[in-house]
């Protein structure tokens, strides 16, 4: 696949950037609806987002670089994201920590803001995965033509890299994330307790990512462990703890 969508003079515009930007913009539109469902002020939510989003991007890059330090020869290479290299777990952790601090300072309830943000985040992740497709990255191991032929032709062509067909793991995660998005919207519409959308996002995404990560060939590693699987296990445990112990500490929406 050609990762470059078009060029303006000599500056190349990549599909990766277009899809991430589109995910953010669509996510912003989604939050105009989810903020109403959570009965929170959209302007205050937007202020929190404007602080958290850039920190989230920085966190996503730092997280990725830290687990790939031997591959970088200079600081300029470390900050160059035009060829990819953003780790969603790092972005989520950095963004949420920033939002927690910001809402604490502003005396707002972080959990309500996080509930409103969760569907938008997972939708943006779903769309952003297609940037990996155009970069020919985040795919799984080799598969046979008998397996890949069941996918649309453009997926077959995109996953045919250097004469070998690969698992379209980006597609698996994109579809799974869309399903989570639908579930989270239903949770919000049913006026579930504060925290239900956030922790369902963490748990469901972690569950899917754990299994999909096992198919990938480009995982960030910590010794013999796949970092994303370790973090995903922690996410599932956090979700279970909320479902078992934490729900009583949050209020039900009215």
N, C-alpha and C positions, 0 to 999 in steps of 0.2 A: 504494500500500500504506500501511496505517496503521502508523507506526513505534512506536506506543505499545501495549504488550501489555495493561496494566491500570494502575489508579491506586490508591494507598493514601492515603486522605484526599485531599490535593491534590498528592501526590508521584507523578509519572508514572514508571512502570517501562517501559523501552523494550526492544524485542526485541533490539536491538544488544547491550545489556548482558547480557541473559539468555543469548544465544547465546555470547558470549565467555566468560562465567562457566561455562556448561555445558561448553564446550570445554576449559577449564582443569581442571574436576573430572573429566571423562572421561579427559583426558590423565594426570592423577594416577593414576587406576586403571590405565591402560595401563602406566605406569612400574613398577607393582608386578610386572608380568610381565617387562618388558624389563630391569629391574635383575637379575632372576634369570638371564636369558640372558647378561648381561655379568658375572655373579658379583661384584656390588658390593653394599654394604650400603645398603638402602633408606633407612634413617634418615639416613645421611650424604648420600645423594643428595637427600633432602628438605630437609636443611639448606641445601645448595647452591642448590636451587630457591627456597627462601624468601628468600634474599638476591638472587638473580638476577631473579626474576619482577617485583618492583616496579620495579627499575631498568630492566628491559626495557620496561615500560609507559611510564615517564618518557621513555626514549629514543625510543620510537615516537611519542610526542606531540611531543617537541622536533624530531625529524626532519621531521615533517609541518609544524609551524609554521614552521620555518626556510625552507621552500620556498614558504610562503604568507604571509610577513610583511605584504605590502601589504593583505591582507584583514582584518587584526586591528586594532581601534581601542584595545584595552585589554588589560592583563595577564589580567583575569578571562576575557576571551574566549579567550585563548591556552590557558588551563588547563581550559576547559569541553569535555569530551569526550562530552557527552551526545548530541550530534548527529553523532558520528563524528569522524574526523580522527586516526586512528592509522595510521602507516606501518610495515608489517611489517618492512621492511628495517632501519629504525631500532631496532625492538624486538629483532630478532635480534642485531644488532651490539652493542647495549648489554648485552643479557642474556648473550651469550657472553663478552664482555670481562670482565664481572663474575664469571662462573663461572670463567674462567681465573685471575683474581687470587685468588679465594676458594680454589679447589682447590690453587693453588700455596702459599698460606699454610698450608693444612691438610695439605700434603704428600700429596695424592691425585692420581691421574692424570685430568686433565681429559678426555682423549680417550675414556676408558671411560664417563664420566658423560655426555658429549655424545652418544655412540652410543646410550645408553639413552634419552636425552631426545628424539632426533630423530623417532622415530615418533609420539610424543605431540604434539610441536610441529606436525607437518604435519597430524595429525588435527584439532587445535584450529583450525588455519588453515582447514581444509576446512569445519568447522562455522561458524566465525566469518564466512566469506564470506556466509552467509545473512543476517547482520545488515545487510550492504550492500544486500541485496535489499529488506528492510523499510524501509531508509532511502532507497530509490530512488536509489542511488549506485553508483559503480564499475561502471557498465554501459558498453557499447560504443556505436558510432555507430548511426544509423537503419537499420532493415531493413524489408523489405516484409512484408505480412501473409502472403504465400505462403511466406516463410521462417519466420516465427515460429509459424505454425499447426501446425508439426510438434512443438512443445513442449507440455507439459501446459497446461491452461487457466489454472491459477493463475499460471504463468510468463508466459503471454500477457498476462494482466491486469496483473501486476506490472510488466511491461516496456512497458506502454502508458501513456506519460507525456505529458501535455499534448497528447494526440491523435496521438502518434507512437510507433511500435514501435522498440525498441532491442535491440541484441545483449545477451543475458544473460551477459556475460563473467564475472560472479560465479559462475554455474553451471558454466561451462567450467573455471574454476580450482578450484572445489570438487570436481568429479569427478576432475580431474587429480591433485589433492592426495590424494584417497582412494586412487587407484592407486599413488601414491608410498608411501603408508602401508603398503599390502600388500607392496610390494617391499622396504621397509625391514625389516618383520617377517621376511620370508623371509631377508634378509641376516643378521639377528641369529640366527635359528634355525639357520642353516648354520655358525655360529661363524666368520664371516669375520674377517679381520684387524681389529685396532683401527683405528678411523677410517673403515672402509668405509661404515658406516651414516651417519655424520656427513657425509662428503664426497659420498656418493650423494644425500643429502637436499639439500645445497647445489647440486649440479650439476643434478639432475633438476628441482627446483623452479625454479631459475634458467632452465633451458631452456624450461619451460612458460610461466613468467611473461614471458619476453622476447617470445614470440609473442602471448600474450593481451594484454599491455600495449599492443601495437601497435593493438589494436582499441578501446581505451578512449578516452573523451572527457575524463577528469578527471585525466590523468597529472600528477604533479609534474614541473615542467620546470626545466631549467638552460639558459637560452638556447633554442636550437632542439632540444635533446636531451631525451629522456624519461629522467628520473633512474633509474627502475626498470629500464629496458633497459640502461643503462650498468652499473648494479650487477649485473644478471643476467649480462651478458657476463663481468664479473670473476668471478662465481661459477662459471660454466662453465669458465673458464680454470683456476681453482683446483682444480676437480674433475679436469680433465684432467692437471694437474701431479701431483696425488696418485696417479692411476691409473698414470701413466708413471714418476714418480720417487719418490713418497713411500711406497709400500706396503712397501718393504724396511725402512723405519725403524720399523714397527710390528709388534707380535707377533700371531701368530694365536691366536685363542681355543682353549683346550683344555678 
